[in-house]
Amino acid sequence: ATRSYSQIVHPEKAISALTVASLLVCRKDLHKNTVHQVTQALFSQRDLLLRHSLDSLRMRELRDDDLFPYAVHAGADQFYRRKEPSFLIVYSEVLGLFLALLLALIGLLSGFQKWRETRRKNLIDTYYERVNSIIERVHHATAEALDSEELKLRELGRAAFQDLVHEKLRANESFRIFQALYESGLEEIQWRRSHAISVPSYRSH
């Protein structure tokens, strides 16, 4: 026969016993923010829970070294790891070194680019001087000397276009100025040749 509740003998004083851990479980598809807010409320409002149950004193946060056979929800895990340093703090030295190297590389590339631009400018200036020198000689050249000056000018033009192809010069306004000088020199030679201009030679008597 079964005994009623009133017939059960109760001990006169509390008996020590092992406690059983209690877990708050939820569905895996529960939203991360919802689980985070619930977990946060449980630990931040513990004083309110104590008014209803002293068992809330035993509540503790999950630690990495706990033997926990179940997966922790992402929302709860986010709360438990709130005091861990952020990614930027953890890797601040590595990121700082990477940033310093990146800035150094940018500086080197910028310096190299400026050096190339300076070299191109110096080269185009050299072409300006050589073309102007030929044109200056053409102004005072004899008809016989025009062929030699034209050959020099055309060789200079071919050299400049070769440097342009090999990116030693840039196809910018400076190169267009060179082209204009080059064409002007050829036109000057053709004009003087067509007018058969020559410098007369004088004999002493």
Secondary structure as the mmCIF struct_conf table of DSSP 4:
data_model
#
loop_
_struct_conf.conf_type_id
_struct_conf.id
_struct_conf.beg_label_comp_id
_struct_conf.beg_label_asym_id
_struct_conf.beg_label_seq_id
_struct_conf.end_label_comp_id
_struct_conf.end_label_asym_id
_struct_conf.end_label_seq_id
HELX_LH_PP_P HELX_LH_PP_P1 THR A 2 SER A 4
HELX_RH_3T_P HELX_RH_3T_P1 TYR A 5 GLN A 7
BEND BEND1 ILE A 8 ILE A 8
HELX_LH_PP_P HELX_LH_PP_P2 VAL A 9 PRO A 11
BEND BEND2 GLU A 12 LYS A 13
TURN_TY1_P TURN_TY1_P1 LYS A 28 ASP A 29
BEND BEND3 LEU A 30 LEU A 30
HELX_RH_AL_P HELX_RH_AL_P1 LYS A 32 SER A 44
TURN_TY1_P TURN_TY1_P2 GLN A 45 GLN A 45
HELX_RH_AL_P HELX_RH_AL_P2 ARG A 46 LEU A 50
TURN_TY1_P TURN_TY1_P3 ARG A 51 HIS A 52
HELX_RH_3T_P HELX_RH_3T_P2 LEU A 54 ARG A 58
TURN_TY1_P TURN_TY1_P4 ASP A 64 ASP A 65
BEND BEND4 ASP A 66 ASP A 66
BEND BEND5 TYR A 70 TYR A 70
HELX_LH_PP_P HELX_LH_PP_P3 ALA A 71 HIS A 73
HELX_RH_AL_P HELX_RH_AL_P3 ALA A 74 TYR A 80
TURN_TY1_P TURN_TY1_P5 ARG A 81 LYS A 83
BEND BEND6 GLU A 84 GLU A 84
HELX_LH_PP_P HELX_LH_PP_P4 PRO A 85 SER A 86
HELX_RH_AL_P HELX_RH_AL_P4 PHE A 87 VAL A 90
TURN_TY1_P TURN_TY1_P6 TYR A 91 TYR A 91
HELX_RH_AL_P HELX_RH_AL_P5 SER A 92 HIS A 139
TURN_TY1_P TURN_TY1_P7 HIS A 140 HIS A 140
TURN_TY1_P TURN_TY1_P8 ALA A 143 ALA A 145
HELX_RH_AL_P HELX_RH_AL_P6 LEU A 146 VAL A 165
TURN_TY1_P TURN_TY1_P9 HIS A 166 GLU A 167
BEND BEND7 LYS A 168 LEU A 169
BEND BEND8 ALA A 171 ASN A 172
HELX_RH_AL_P HELX_RH_AL_P7 GLU A 173 SER A 194
TURN_TY1_P TURN_TY1_P10 HIS A 195 ALA A 196
HELX_LH_PP_P HELX_LH_PP_P5 VAL A 199 SER A 201
#
